[in-house]
Amino acid sequence: MGESSSRLEEKKINILVVEDSETQNVWLRQILEKNGYQVSATYNGKEALAVIAENEPALIISDILMPVMDGYEFCKIVKMDRNLKDIPVILLTLLDNPKDIIKGLECGADYFMTKPCDEKNLLARVQHILKSFRDREPEESLAAVEVFHGGQKYNISLGSQQIIDNLLFAYEIAIQRNRDLRKAQEDLRAFTEHLEEKVKEEMAAFVAESTERKRVDEELQFNLEKLQRTFQETVHALASASEKRDPHTAGHQQRVAELACGIAKNMGLHADQIEGIRVAGLLHDIGKVSIPAEILNRPGTLADIEFSIIKNHPQHGFDILKTIEFPWPIAQIVIQHHERLDGSGYPLGLLGDRILLDARIVAVADVVDAMISHRPYRPACDLDVVLAELNDNRGVLYDLEVVDACLKLFENKNSRCA
């Protein structure tokens, strides 16, 4: 009986907790041990390195702000050690500043969680990361992504799984912050109703509380604008990260987004719908993070099997984005941006109006930019050839109204240059 228990203990997964707060340290240790993990707990990075030298963990959960050695320095040392770099590291953050996340990524962190942790969420994240690191296949090293924030440049190396995980993490936080703002706005409305009752009783009190209402409203507006900026920076950073795998298409997603918005404006679409089209344009090729770089960068004609692999990128993009609660059908637009009116597109072979209008717009913008841009397997096409392609397939492959709006853009550009 004792020997059997010993074997069971040996099979337990070892997790290292690095947290200087006694309360948080004990809480994390108790939760993990209660769910069958073996836990080593330390209070700073220096102590943690000593523990790792004795017993290498399967996962590290570390706070950022700690005495002696903080989480950034500790994470960087682990990831620079050839024998330790494959240990996944979760950094705990208050998320007061996006710089926390960027600096953590620069140090090599694999994932982030907000403090204080929710027990259910903590266990789910731990299980997901342990499984993904156990099952993942080795992938080629990526060139560092250059990210600019607050006037400072950061070099971050991201694998495709890290891109997906951190996109979801960032957007989950954005959604939660948005819910918090909406709750605050509801509280503000209730507060305003209360003021309207109070004004009948005491004018002086109404004036004072109105000043407070204005302050709160301005603070809410500021936070909302800050949230929107964070979202836009996240989308641009992810679009940039996906294009790093295919340097020959650098700037392609940005140009497609701009051209698609120009087409949508010419069609008289609502500003909110145009914004959704812009986001979809920026992310329409994010599925290429799953395509081997040697296929994306290969010169000359692609073999059939290589082209079939590339044709999977709309589905991969859909799988990455489908669970994110965008205000627009971004995942559907991404999976449909290579569909054609006559059903000859991929991956679904959709016909006519079964293709979203937004996807039909991104499709035309994508074709135009792809044709006028150089590729490893062909030179750039002249604009006359591109316009002929649109005219010849107007109403056949491409939406009539979308093509007309696109042609109008080029006509206006030419007339301004004349």
NORDAWO-V337139 format. One record per pair of residues at least 24 apart in sequence whose ideal C-beta (glycine too) atoms are under 8 Angstrom apart, sorted by the first residue. I is the first residue (numbers start at 1). J is the second residue. D is the distance in Angstrom with one decimal. If there is no record, write none. Layout:
BEGIN
{{I/J/D} {I/J/D}}
END
This chain:
BEGIN
{{9/38/7.5} {12/36/6.5} {12/37/6.4} {12/38/4.0} {13/37/5.4} {13/38/6.7} {13/58/4.9} {13/59/7.4} {13/130/6.6} {14/38/4.7} {14/39/7.7} {14/40/6.6} {14/55/6.4} {14/56/7.8} {14/57/4.6} {14/58/5.6} {15/39/5.4} {15/40/7.5} {15/57/5.8} {15/58/6.6} {15/59/4.8} {15/60/7.6} {15/61/6.6} {15/126/7.2} {16/40/4.9} {16/41/7.8} {16/42/7.2} {16/48/6.1} {16/51/6.2} {16/52/6.8} {16/57/4.0} {16/59/7.3} {16/60/4.8} {16/61/7.2} {17/41/4.6} {17/42/7.3} {17/61/5.2} {17/62/7.8} {18/42/5.3} {18/43/7.5} {18/44/7.0} {18/45/6.3} {18/47/7.7} {18/48/4.5} {18/60/6.8} {18/61/7.1} {18/62/4.0} {18/63/6.4} {18/66/7.1} {18/71/7.0} {18/74/6.6} {19/43/7.0} {19/61/7.7} {19/62/7.4} {19/63/4.6} {19/66/7.6} {19/92/7.2} {20/44/6.0} {20/63/6.2} {20/65/7.8} {20/66/4.3} {20/67/6.2} {21/63/7.2} {24/63/7.3} {24/115/7.3} {24/116/7.2} {28/61/6.6} {28/117/7.3} {28/122/7.7} {31/119/5.5} {31/122/6.5} {31/123/7.3} {32/126/7.4} {35/123/5.9} {37/126/7.7} {44/68/4.2} {44/69/5.4} {44/70/7.9} {44/74/7.9} {45/69/3.2} {45/70/6.5} {45/71/6.7} {45/73/5.9} {45/74/2.9} {45/77/7.4} {46/74/7.9} {48/74/6.0} {49/74/7.1} {49/77/6.6} {49/78/8.0} {52/78/7.5} {52/84/6.6} {56/84/7.2} {56/87/7.1} {57/87/6.5} {58/87/7.3} {58/130/6.3} {59/87/7.0} {59/88/5.4} {59/90/7.2} {59/126/6.5} {59/129/6.5} {59/130/6.0} {60/87/5.9} {60/88/7.2} {60/89/4.8} {60/90/7.0} {61/90/4.8} {61/92/6.9} {61/113/7.9} {61/126/7.8} {62/89/6.5} {62/90/7.1} {62/91/5.8} {62/92/6.8} {63/91/7.8} {63/92/4.8} {63/115/7.7} {64/91/5.7} {64/92/6.6} {64/93/5.7} {64/100/6.7} {64/104/7.2} {71/104/7.7} {72/103/6.0} {72/104/6.8} {72/107/4.9} {73/107/7.8} {75/104/7.0} {75/107/4.4} {75/108/5.8} {75/109/5.4} {76/107/4.3} {76/108/6.3} {78/108/7.4} {79/107/6.8} {79/108/3.1} {80/108/7.8} {86/133/7.4} {88/129/5.1} {88/130/7.5} {88/133/4.9} {90/125/7.0} {90/126/7.9} {90/129/6.9} {92/117/7.1} {95/173/6.1} {98/149/6.3} {98/230/5.9} {98/233/7.1} {99/149/6.1} {99/150/6.2} {101/166/7.7} {101/170/7.2} {102/147/5.8} {102/149/5.4} {102/154/5.2} {102/156/7.3} {103/154/7.1} {105/147/8.0} {105/154/7.6} {105/156/4.5} {105/158/7.2} {105/162/7.9} {105/166/7.2} {106/154/4.8} {106/155/6.6} {106/156/5.3} {108/157/7.7} {110/162/6.2} {110/165/7.6} {111/165/5.9} {111/166/7.4} {111/169/6.9} {112/166/7.4} {112/169/5.8} {114/173/6.8} {132/161/6.0} {132/165/7.9} {136/161/6.1} {140/292/7.9} {140/293/6.1} {142/244/6.4} {142/245/7.1} {143/244/5.8} {145/237/7.5} {145/240/6.3} {145/241/4.9} {145/244/5.6} {147/237/5.7} {147/240/7.8} {149/233/7.2} {158/241/5.6} {160/289/4.2} {160/290/6.1} {163/238/6.4} {163/241/5.4} {163/242/7.2} {163/289/5.7} {164/289/7.5} {164/320/5.4} {167/234/7.2} {167/238/5.4} {167/320/7.2} {167/324/7.7} {168/323/7.2} {168/324/6.8} {170/230/7.8} {170/234/4.8} {171/231/7.7} {171/234/7.0} {171/324/5.1} {171/325/7.8} {174/227/6.3} {174/230/6.5} {174/231/5.4} {174/234/7.4} {175/325/5.7} {177/223/7.8} {177/227/5.5} {178/227/6.3} {181/220/6.3} {181/223/6.1} {181/224/5.7} {181/227/6.9} {184/216/7.8} {184/220/5.8} {185/220/6.2} {188/213/7.0} {188/216/5.9} {188/217/6.6} {188/220/6.9} {191/216/7.8} {235/279/5.9} {235/282/5.5} {235/283/6.6} {236/282/6.8} {238/283/6.9} {238/286/6.5} {239/282/4.5} {239/283/6.0} {239/286/7.1} {241/289/7.6} {242/283/8.0} {242/285/6.2} {242/286/4.8} {242/288/5.8} {242/289/5.2} {243/285/7.6} {245/288/6.1} {245/289/6.3} {245/291/7.3} {245/293/5.1} {245/296/5.9} {246/288/6.2} {246/293/7.4} {246/296/4.1} {246/297/6.5} {247/297/7.2} {248/296/7.8} {248/297/6.7} {248/374/7.0} {248/375/6.1} {248/376/5.6} {249/285/7.3} {249/373/7.2} {249/375/7.9} {252/285/7.0} {252/369/6.0} {252/370/7.4} {252/373/6.6} {253/281/6.5} {253/282/5.3} {253/283/7.2} {253/284/6.4} {253/285/5.7} {254/282/6.7} {255/369/4.8} {256/281/4.6} {256/284/6.4} {256/362/6.7} {256/365/4.7} {256/366/5.2} {256/369/5.2} {257/281/3.0} {257/282/4.7} {257/365/7.8} {259/365/4.0} {259/368/6.3} {259/369/6.3} {259/406/7.5} {259/409/7.5} {260/361/5.1} {260/362/5.1} {260/364/7.8} {260/365/4.0} {262/409/5.1} {263/361/5.2} {263/364/6.6} {263/365/6.3} {263/402/6.1} {263/405/4.7} {263/406/5.1} {263/409/6.7} {264/361/5.7} {264/405/7.8} {266/405/3.8} {266/406/7.8} {266/408/5.4} {266/409/6.3} {267/361/7.7} {267/401/6.2} {267/402/7.2} {267/405/4.8} {272/327/7.6} {272/328/8.0} {273/328/7.4} {273/358/7.0} {275/328/7.5} {276/326/7.5} {276/327/6.9} {276/328/2.9} {276/329/7.4} {276/330/6.9} {276/333/7.7} {276/358/6.5} {277/328/7.9} {277/333/7.5} {277/358/5.2} {277/361/5.9} {277/362/6.6} {279/326/7.1} {279/328/6.7} {279/330/5.9} {280/328/7.1} {280/330/5.1} {280/333/4.0} {280/334/6.2} {280/337/7.7} {280/358/6.4} {280/359/7.8} {280/362/5.7} {281/362/5.5} {281/365/6.6} {283/317/7.0} {283/321/6.8} {283/330/6.5} {283/334/6.3} {284/317/7.0} {284/333/7.2} {284/334/5.4} {284/337/4.9} {284/362/5.7} {284/366/6.6} {285/313/6.5} {285/317/7.1} {286/317/4.9} {286/320/5.9} {286/321/7.2} {286/334/7.2} {287/312/7.3} {287/313/3.7} {287/314/6.0} {287/315/6.8} {287/316/3.3} {287/317/3.2} {287/318/7.4} {287/319/7.7} {287/320/6.7} {287/334/7.1} {288/313/4.9} {288/316/7.6} {288/317/8.0} {289/316/7.5} {289/320/7.8} {290/316/4.3} {291/316/7.7} {297/376/6.3} {298/376/6.2} {298/377/7.4} {299/376/4.1} {299/377/6.3} {300/376/7.3} {300/377/5.6} {301/377/5.7} {302/377/6.4} {311/338/7.4} {311/346/5.1} {311/347/6.6} {312/347/7.0} {314/338/5.5} {314/346/7.2} {314/347/5.6} {315/347/5.1} {328/358/7.5} {329/356/6.5} {329/358/7.1} {332/356/5.8} {332/359/7.0} {333/358/4.9} {333/359/4.6} {333/362/5.9} {336/363/7.7} {337/362/4.7} {337/363/5.2} {337/366/5.9} {338/363/6.9} {338/366/7.8} {339/363/6.9} {340/397/4.4} {340/398/7.5} {341/395/7.2} {341/396/6.5} {341/397/5.9} {341/398/6.8} {341/399/6.6} {342/396/5.8} {342/397/6.2} {344/397/7.0} {345/397/7.8} {357/399/7.4} {357/402/7.9} {360/398/7.2} {360/399/4.2} {360/402/5.3} {361/399/7.7} {361/402/5.3} {363/398/6.9} {363/402/8.0} {364/390/7.2} {364/398/5.3} {364/399/7.2} {364/402/5.0} {364/403/6.3} {364/406/5.4} {365/406/7.4} {367/398/7.4} {368/406/6.7} {383/410/7.3}}
END
